[in-house]
Amino acid sequence: MIEPSARSREIRYAVRDVLAVAAEAKRAGRKLYPLNIGDPLAFDFKTPPAMIEAVERAMRDGRNGYGDSIGLAEALDAVRADAGRRGIRAIRRAFLCSGTSEGIEIALASLANRGDNVLVPSPGYPLYEAVLHKLEIECRHYPLVEERGWSPDVERMAELADARTRAAVVINPNNPTGSVAPRETLASVVGIAAKKGFLVIADEIYDKLVLDGPAQPPLASLSPDVPVLTFNGLSKAYLAPGWRMGWGILSGPEKEVQAYGDAVEKFLRARLSSNHPMMYAVKPALEGDQSHLGRTVETLRRRRDVTQAALTAMPGVSCVPPAAAFYAFPRLAIREEDEEFVRGLIRATGVIVVHGAGFGQAAGTRHFRVVFLPPEEVLKEALGLVRDYIARHAS
Ligand SMILES: Cc1ncc(COP(=O)(O)O)c(C=O)c1O
């Protein structure tokens, strides 16, 4: 028998783990309602044609060999220009990666050693914890406070940071809560990082999908004096998650980030390159027609409103209204673990959601994550089934 590694045993990825239960429900003849995966292309959203044309042209022009390890120059120029327009100064490096997922792993592998720790939001996107586990770096969770609209608890973040803290991850807008952190909170994070001397990893993959209020300033724009690694990409707002094209932007004082930037680039060279033809979509995406963004936000706003109304009408359910992205994270007043609730729900109704424990949550609380990408009639039907299930369950 080929023994798997000890580290592999602890890797959990709840978003996909629920699929085994869903497959069982399907075999039993249930219609499935996939409210679990944050992929707009699984529903009625379409990749902007100009991006597809750019990739097709690149393939026809023979750009099918390895690309530059750091990334195509014209794409990196577009990434830097976009970041500059949005107020990020002191940009020292920019690089392309196979989805932000690859960039996140390289960023953490280049940063921390065993015995170091990284501060990660709870609830938050589970990839961070999985990668930290793989790298044998301690993951310390700082809470997002539900009663304050899921705002990061910066006092707690400061308490958790010690001499071995190498970074704090800020996911803004957040997955799974759909919350947007107030500017003052981001400024406090920057202040803590400056004082304690760690890197801020700003995951802003949903920043162009703000449904309420003004556009969000990137965290890195709040101070050119603090090292920040900002992640973004084509997966969400540019509707091309399967292309696996993301990027990182390292900003801050040159002498503070230079050695780290070199380490990141060493890892980038070691993996040869990200997806070469897709690099050609970055400039047209960032600099071409942006009209799909307005349409996407408008559609998501309507679907969010339908979802929020349905959730808050359910017995024993409350939900901080999501202000961005395509996720709602309702709270359940139930005794059983939310994982058990979700398994029961999928089996009984075919509605696939992800249990709150898969993202981290305050001890004793129960949640589930709903993806509100499906069309309104699908959401209404699926959430009607959830309501009936909860009502039956409670009685
Ligand atoms: C907060 C967050 N970061 C990163 C990712 C991964 O994105 P990518 O497709 O760029 O790897 C996701 C995907 O859901 C996400 O929600």
The ligand as an SDF file (V2000), in Angstrom:
LIG
                    3D

 16 16  0  0  0  0  0  0  0  0999 V2000
  -11.5490   34.6970   -1.4380 C   0  0  0  0  0  0  0  0  0  0  0  0
  -11.0740   33.8480   -2.5630 C   0  0  0  0  0  0  0  0  0  0  0  0
   -9.7810   33.8790   -2.9100 N   0  0  0  0  0  0  0  0  0  0  0  0
   -9.3070   33.1330   -3.9100 C   0  0  0  0  0  0  0  0  0  0  0  0
  -10.1300   32.2760   -4.6200 C   0  0  0  0  0  0  0  0  0  0  0  0
   -9.5250   31.4250   -5.7010 C   0  0  0  0  0  0  0  0  0  0  0  0
   -9.6290   32.0470   -6.9160 O   0  0  0  0  0  0  0  0  0  0  0  0
   -8.8300   31.6340   -8.2150 P   0  0  0  0  0  0  0  0  0  0  0  0
   -9.8200   31.0870   -9.1650 O   0  0  0  0  0  0  0  0  0  0  0  0
   -8.2170   32.9350   -8.6970 O   0  0  0  0  0  0  0  0  0  0  0  0
   -7.7840   30.6540   -7.8480 O   0  0  0  0  0  0  0  0  0  0  0  0
  -11.4920   32.2000   -4.3020 C   0  0  0  0  0  0  0  0  0  0  0  0
  -12.3880   31.2850   -5.0260 C   0  0  0  0  0  0  0  0  0  0  0  0
  -13.5300   31.0640   -4.6850 O   0  0  0  0  0  0  0  0  0  0  0  0
  -11.9660   33.0240   -3.2440 C   0  0  0  0  0  0  0  0  0  0  0  0
  -13.2650   32.9820   -2.8600 O   0  0  0  0  0  0  0  0  0  0  0  0
  1  2  1  0
  2  3  1  0
  2 15  2  0
  3  4  2  0
  4  5  1  0
  5  6  1  0
  5 12  2  0
  6  7  1  0
  7  8  1  0
  8  9  2  0
  8 10  1  0
  8 11  1  0
 12 13  1  0
 12 15  1  0
 13 14  2  0
 15 16  1  0
M  END
$$$$
